[in-house]
Amino acid sequence: MALIRLNNQSISSVTALPSGIATGKVLQVQTLASDSNVNTSSSSFVDAISLTGITPVAQNSKFLIELTGGYVYCLSDKYLATRYQVRENSGSYANLNTGSQYAATVHGANASYLSAPHSFTYFYSPTDTSSLTALAVKVQFASVNTSGQVNWNTAGTDSGNGDGYVLLRVTEIAN
């Protein structure tokens, strides 16, 4: 059932959120669009795309990380896992985690082939927001559960008509 009332008012008459609901302001949006075609047969993760040089506008910000568009391509019985990592300041890259496991997407095919778009969203809270001066986001992928080549962001398979563009977007939100 669709939401038609908020705070006992019809949706069309709501001009502001009810008191007590904190809202954040978008401080900046950094994007990287890529049509890079990367493939691997390795079960070890390899780099696909990275967005570096993100300088926070404010202390205590949070970051919305999104990967959209493009697509993966897997042949019969091949599976591709994508994981996402962040680096704060000049430290090492660390996996984005959901509970005790790293955040990932998995694509695969047990038939002839699979072609699927990327779709990932993660709300990231830095470990120490008061001393954060730089943020970087990296996406990696690997061939999992079977040997064989998998393709991350296979561009140009539609006669080179511009398909395959992937967008990595990081939005800084005031806390």
C-alpha positions as CSV (number, residue, x, y, z in Angstrom):
1,M,0.0,0.0,0.0
2,A,1.4,3.4,-0.9
3,L,2.1,6.1,1.7
4,I,-0.6,8.7,1.3
5,R,-0.5,10.4,4.8
6,L,2.4,11.8,6.8
7,N,1.9,13.1,10.3
8,N,-1.8,12.9,9.7
9,Q,-1.6,15.1,6.6
10,S,-2.1,14.2,3.0
11,I,1.2,13.9,1.1
12,S,0.2,16.8,-1.2
13,S,-0.2,19.2,1.7
14,V,3.2,18.4,3.4
15,T,5.6,21.4,3.1
16,A,8.2,20.3,5.7
17,L,9.1,17.2,7.6
18,P,7.7,16.8,11.1
19,S,9.8,18.2,14.0
20,G,12.3,15.8,15.4
21,I,13.4,14.4,12.0
22,A,17.0,15.6,11.5
23,T,18.0,16.2,7.9
24,G,21.4,16.5,6.3
25,K,22.6,18.9,3.7
26,V,24.6,17.8,0.7
27,L,28.0,19.4,0.9
28,Q,29.6,18.1,-2.2
29,V,29.2,15.4,-4.9
30,Q,32.3,13.8,-6.5
31,T,31.8,11.5,-9.5
32,L,33.9,9.4,-11.9
33,A,32.4,8.0,-15.1
34,S,34.3,5.2,-16.8
35,D,33.9,3.0,-19.8
36,S,37.0,1.0,-18.9
37,N,36.6,-2.7,-19.8
38,V,38.5,-4.8,-17.2
39,N,38.5,-8.6,-17.1
40,T,40.2,-11.2,-15.0
41,S,40.3,-15.0,-14.4
42,S,41.9,-14.5,-11.0
43,S,40.2,-15.4,-7.8
44,S,42.1,-12.6,-6.1
45,F,40.5,-9.2,-6.3
46,V,41.8,-6.7,-8.9
47,D,41.1,-3.0,-9.2
48,A,38.3,-1.9,-11.4
49,I,37.8,1.8,-10.7
50,S,38.8,4.3,-8.0
51,L,37.8,7.8,-7.0
52,T,40.6,9.6,-5.1
53,G,41.2,13.2,-4.0
54,I,37.9,13.6,-2.1
55,T,38.6,16.5,0.4
56,P,35.8,16.7,3.0
57,V,34.1,20.1,3.2
58,A,33.2,19.8,6.9
59,Q,34.1,17.7,10.0
60,N,31.8,15.0,11.1
61,S,30.4,14.4,7.6
62,K,29.0,11.1,6.3
63,F,29.4,9.8,2.8
64,L,26.9,8.1,0.4
65,I,28.8,5.8,-1.9
66,E,27.0,4.7,-5.1
67,L,28.0,2.6,-8.1
68,T,25.5,2.6,-11.0
69,G,25.3,1.8,-14.7
70,G,27.7,-0.1,-16.8
71,Y,27.5,-3.9,-16.5
72,V,29.2,-7.2,-15.8
73,Y,29.4,-10.0,-18.3
74,C,29.8,-13.6,-17.3
75,L,29.8,-16.7,-19.5
76,S,28.2,-20.0,-18.5
77,D,29.0,-21.1,-14.9
78,K,31.2,-18.1,-14.2
79,Y,30.6,-15.8,-11.2
80,L,31.9,-12.3,-10.4
81,A,32.2,-10.7,-7.0
82,T,32.6,-7.0,-6.6
83,R,33.8,-5.5,-3.3
84,Y,34.1,-1.9,-2.2
85,Q,36.9,-0.2,-0.2
86,V,37.7,3.2,1.3
87,R,40.9,4.9,2.4
88,E,40.9,7.6,5.0
89,N,43.7,10.2,4.8
90,S,46.9,8.4,3.8
91,G,46.0,5.1,5.4
92,S,45.5,1.7,3.7
93,Y,42.3,0.7,1.9
94,A,39.8,-1.1,4.1
95,N,36.7,-3.1,3.0
96,L,33.3,-1.6,3.5
97,N,31.7,-4.0,5.9
98,T,28.1,-5.1,6.6
99,G,28.4,-6.8,10.0
100,S,31.2,-9.3,10.0
101,Q,31.5,-9.5,6.2
102,Y,32.6,-7.1,3.5
103,A,30.0,-5.4,1.4
104,A,29.8,-7.0,-2.0
105,T,27.7,-7.7,-5.0
106,V,27.8,-11.1,-6.8
107,H,26.7,-11.7,-10.4
108,G,26.8,-15.1,-12.2
109,A,25.3,-17.4,-14.8
110,N,24.6,-21.1,-14.8
111,A,23.2,-20.9,-18.3
112,S,24.8,-19.4,-21.5
113,Y,25.7,-15.9,-20.2
114,L,24.7,-13.1,-17.9
115,S,24.8,-9.4,-18.6
116,A,23.7,-7.3,-15.6
117,P,24.1,-3.6,-14.6
118,H,26.0,-2.5,-11.5
119,S,23.9,-1.3,-8.5
120,F,25.4,-0.5,-5.1
121,T,24.7,2.0,-2.4
122,Y,26.4,2.3,1.0
123,F,26.2,5.0,3.7
124,Y,29.7,5.4,5.1
125,S,30.7,6.8,8.5
126,P,34.4,7.5,8.7
127,T,36.3,6.1,11.7
128,D,37.5,9.6,12.9
129,T,35.5,12.4,11.2
130,S,37.2,15.2,13.1
131,S,40.7,14.4,11.6
132,L,39.5,13.3,8.1
133,T,41.3,15.3,5.4
134,A,41.1,13.0,2.4
135,L,38.9,10.1,1.3
136,A,39.3,7.6,-1.6
137,V,36.9,4.9,-2.8
138,K,38.0,1.8,-4.8
139,V,36.0,-0.9,-6.4
140,Q,37.5,-4.3,-7.0
141,F,36.3,-7.6,-8.5
142,A,37.3,-11.3,-8.8
143,S,36.2,-14.5,-10.5
144,V,34.6,-16.6,-7.8
145,N,33.7,-20.3,-7.4
146,T,34.9,-21.4,-10.9
147,S,37.9,-20.7,-13.1
148,G,37.4,-18.6,-16.2
149,Q,37.3,-15.0,-17.3
150,V,34.7,-12.5,-16.0
151,N,34.3,-9.0,-17.3
152,W,33.7,-5.9,-15.3
153,N,32.0,-3.0,-17.2
154,T,32.1,-4.6,-20.6
155,A,31.8,-1.5,-22.8
156,G,31.2,-1.3,-26.5
157,T,29.5,-4.6,-27.0
158,D,26.6,-2.8,-28.7
159,S,28.6,-2.0,-31.8
160,G,30.5,0.7,-29.8
161,N,27.4,2.9,-29.2
162,G,28.5,4.2,-25.8
163,D,27.1,1.4,-23.7
164,G,28.9,0.3,-20.6
165,Y,29.5,3.6,-18.8
166,V,29.6,3.1,-15.0
167,L,29.3,6.0,-12.5
168,L,31.0,6.0,-9.1
169,R,29.5,8.8,-7.0
170,V,30.4,9.9,-3.5
171,T,28.2,12.4,-1.8
172,E,29.3,14.2,1.4
173,I,26.4,14.8,3.7
174,A,26.5,17.1,6.8
175,N,25.9,15.3,10.0
